[in-house]
């Protein structure tokens, strides 16, 4: 994170990250710096990792994990329902 961010911008970014709103944090960073999306995303992700290491108790939810558990469960449920309907 750039050291020249105003305190209010840094506070807004912290608050957004602690609440799990990374997109809002990226928007705040871009507004404060005038930087591009890629730069802001990279800076915020590095900063989020630093915050998680220093203040894990402030985060309301764990970091998002890549995956498709919901889609897999939904597909399995629909397949099971279809199989049961075919047997009836």
Beta strands, then each sheet from edge to edge (+ up, - down):
end
